[in-house]
Amino acid sequence: MIDWWWMLPAVVAGLLLGGYFFRYLSSRFSLKRLDRLNHRYFKGLNYLLNDESDKAIDVFIKLAETSRETFEPQLALGNLYRRKGEVDRAIRLHQSLIAQPDLPQQYRTRALLAIGKDYMSAGLLDRAEVLFSELVEIEAHTPEALKALNDIYQQEQDWPEAIRVASRYEATSGRSMADNISHYYCEMADHALLEQEYDEARKHLNAARRIAPKSVRASLSFAGIYEAEEQWQKAIDSYKQAIEYDTSYVPEFIDRLVAGYKHLGQQEQLETFLLELMETYQGISPILALAEIYQQSQSNTTAAQFIEEKLKHRASVKGLNALIELNLSQMEPQQQEASYFLVLRNLVDKLLANKPKLRCRKCGFGAQSLHWQCPSCRSWGTVKPIYGLESE
């Protein structure tokens, strides 16, 4: 069977060019000139449909140099090349548009915006930054240029510039950037924490909270500071605050919260807290944490019975795995070898192997560890633990 999908960009380009050509040019050109453009256009389109992109691009560049009226289809074709991954061809075509003599300013700025996007796709961030900054300075396509600059500064991890540009983009476009800006401050706080500059980290986290008062990330980072300073009660309070804001992240920090209670020797308070959390949170993590407490304070049997009872109402492969481990721990090595529990554990291990623990709620990217910014779609705060039979 012939695969026609590779021709789709060329067909779309042809339709775009044809639409512009016949609807727009026919009303402005003499018949003789229209015939000349007709010939060039179809020659280029023929190369395009035959997947001879280099020949096609040469034809369209010459067409751009001699006819300003073909600006729109040429611009669209360059954008199609960029989306197809042929960035070099997109740059050549868009540069040929700017090279037109006496090009009106409104056309020039649109071509600059397109070339800036081409440079970004090619990874030439410094060149793209220059073009987008120029557009912002002359107040042309300002929201789009600011958004592109914001993307550049995020990639470069230049968080102060990202904050500045995002704030201006928010004011220009009317779109809220509060969550993003809050994450930028948290990124700076994380860097300060790595350097053990806790006062600097606090400053950035307080700024993050002013922008987004219910920032889960800020609460978790504050908890990290309190842990480093061995202020266990404040750390516990910060974790509880994070749960109040969004329960989704409980599996990511419940072990650290439990450790805080243990540092204070508050075993009873910890048990009470976990029992209360189980009433409002439907994941398996609090159950496993409480089972571990029962295992240490009472017996393996008590812990196993507790998990078994809870699994009747909350099916979970992770819970089943914990139950199997508890049963195996009560057996002698010889008994383990002959036990069906060993077979079940191997099956469960294979079932859970390489399964993503978190997933981006926007694009579906799967991950084993928490990313505050999705590596795939670059969205902030969308990667969260997965809930289901094989997960939380």
Buried (B, 14 or more C-beta within 10 A) or exposed (E): EEEEEEBEBBEBBBEBBBEBBEEBBEEEBEEEEBEEBBEBBBBBBBBBBEEBBEBBBBBBBEBBEEBBBBBBBBBBBBBBBBBBEBBBBBBBBBBBBBEBEEBEEEBBBBBBBBBBBBBBBBEBBEBBBEBBBBBBEBEBBBBBBBBBBBBBBBEEEBBEBBBBBBBBBBEBBEEEBBBBBBBBBBBBBBBBBEEEBBEBBBBBBEBBBBBBEBBBBBBBBBBBBBBEEEBBEBBBBBBBBBBEBBBBBBBBBBEBBBBBBBBEEBEEEBBEBBEEBBEEBEBBBBBBBBBBBBBEEEEBEBBBBBBBEBBEEBEBBBBBBBBBBBBBEEBEEEEBEEBEBBEBBEBBEEEBEEEBBBBBBBBEBBBEEBBBBBEBEEBBBBBBBBBEEBBB
